[in-house]
Amino acid sequence: MKIRLIVASLVVGLLGVTGAQASAAQTTSLATPYRESSLTGLKNVKQVAKGKTVTLDLVLKTRNANKLTSTALAVNTPGNSQFQQFLTPSTFRSKFGQSASTTKRLTTYFKARHLKVVTFNDGLVMQLKGSAAAIDATFATKLKTASYHGKKLQYSKKTPRLPKNVAQPIEAVIGITNLVKLTGLSEPGSTASDGPTADGAPKNFLSQYHATDLAANNQGQGQTIGIISFSKVKTADITHFWSEEGVATSANRISVKSTGGMNVWGNVDPGNAETSLDVEQAGALAPKAKIRVYTASLSDVGWINAFASAFGENKASTLSLSWGLSEGVLQSLSKYHLLTPLYGSIMSTLLSQGATQGVSTFAASGDSGAYGEELAANGDVNEGIYANFPASNPWVTATGGTTLPFSGDLQNGNHVTVKQERTWGGDALFNAYHRDPDFFKENSDAMDTLQSGSGGGISTLYGTPKYQQGVSGVNTYNARQYLSASGLPRLNPKLIQGHQSGRNFPDVVADADPLTGYDSYTSSDGWQVIGGTSVVAPQFAAMTALMNGSRTHRMGLWNPQLYALAQTSESPFTQLDATTNNSNLFYVGQPGKTYNQAAGLGTVNFDELAHVFQ
């Protein structure tokens, strides 16, 4: 299954916003970049129906924000005096969130204006829900909808405003404006099967990555794996998969938490394939762990609420996310005055909260190689070399993909051989393409496979985190331009070398190629062998549950220890550092260096990792 790539609804950044009841002199606001006068080409403009329910998030200012990064690193770094002194949600709030008296004061204010209010445990997020009429009256807005370059847009004609004393602790209001475009990275494909396959069994992950001893002694007992999802949960499909794969388990392992928000303009995955895949994989590898699915709307509010709920509950010691957003899209929305840049920092604050609490969060790195989308001023979608968010965030462990050794024939009879595990990239099929290009040009699935690969690169949104600084290969790169400007394969492109500063990702890799993939089942699609880096994220979350089962402390954020271990004689990694037959369609290995943007630190020997991870 591909990592789901979305453009969520937009963020309204505020220093403060004002109620219609106060005079302009008593109110404060921040000029929103998407007022009606700033937008061109609007069509079919309509006022939002007064009775329509609107859901917003108030994001409150982080107290002691300058200490949040250092605390998140300290509790996850061996040798630090604060190592493994993980915070609870209440201690996190006492250090970094707004006080109960502040949120109570805000609650009283907004309830008096006919809005329902829910405050999350971190003291940083409050959800407001009410009619469009109540939102307009409270924020002095005038909500409208329009067609904007073919996309549905909700926006405020007027700048949001609140009384100064109400606005003071508020950093942003999320959800007043939204521009929705649901899209995806290239679908890596799947193969139908009659049932479970020998090669696609989840347990093969254990033998491939040396986790059999670990799994023999720990099955995730006493642990909860969290799955962040924007699609439905169909428990019967998941339990059928487990039963057929020989996993002795039951439906009572699974619980679902609806985290609020609302789907914007129907922007939601209509099926349950992604959630089924994630829960099936995680639950099969950690058969005694509980699975907690945090379902959310596919919107900016939904993203925030899902993570705020998971970290606020603090039940899950590890989280998996198989959805992402191109940093190129974030840049475009900001460039064309459709998005404040606050959203990336808001999500980073939330994810750092998880790190302070010892939650191990994994995010799929993407399925279109080093490429991501950007939006042009006229609404067109282009592709370039872009990182994927939130895999590019320093507070998650980004999971990329590999291809396992295999030998077989394509539908046109062309033979393909991969002799050893390598970074997952469509260039493995380029020789077959050049022998018979018409087959690929006439077969969209085959062409998509050529243009698929493990996400990886260097972020322009986040700086190089401390744990990556000084690691050989970080911020330098080897690359080959395997795709032409039209997206067609190039044979034997020359090696490019360069350097760029930022958060480098992925951190780790495992099999994600659909040609060497894993079993999946849904009642709508039946049995399939499927791939994508969204398979890998829940697998790593499951391995965390296995290791946590015999530990007195949670593993926490893996990254500080991973990068330190990779530079020692106790490294649990097998590096994939070749400059040929080892690409994600752009980045390749850096021989002799610890890290490369195609395969991260490499594949993991989990029995060794469990032994050396403190």
Secondary structure, 3 states (H helix, E strand, C coil): CCCEEEECCCEEECCCCECCCCCHHHEECCCCCCCHHHCCCEEEEEECCCCCEEEEEEEECCCCHHHHHHHHHHCCCCCCCCCCCCCCHHHHHHHHCCCHHHHHHHHHHHHCCCCEEEECCCCCEEEEEEEHHHHHHHHCCCEEEEEECCEEEEEECCCCEEEHHHHCCEEEEECCCEECEECCCCCCCEEEECCCCCCCCCCHHHHHCCCHHHHHHCCCCCCEEEEEECCCCCHHHHHHHHHHCCCCCCHHHEEEEECCCCCCCCCCCCCCHHHHHHHHHHHHHCCCCEEEEEECCCCHHHHHHHHHHHHHHCCCCEEEECEEEEHHHHHHHHHCCCCCCHHHHHHHHHHHHHHHCCCEEEEECCCECCEEEEECCCCCEEEEECCEECCCCCCCEEEEEEECCEEEECCCCCEEEECCCEECEHHHHHHHHHHCHHHHHCCHHHHHHHCCECCCEECCCCCCCHHHCCCCCCCEEEECCCECCCCCECCCCCCEEEECCCCEECCEEEECCHHHCEEEEECCCEEEEECCHHHHHHHHHHHHHHHHCCCCCCCCCCHHHHHHHCCCCCCCEECCCCCCCCCCCCEECCCCCCCECCCECCEECHHHHHHHCC
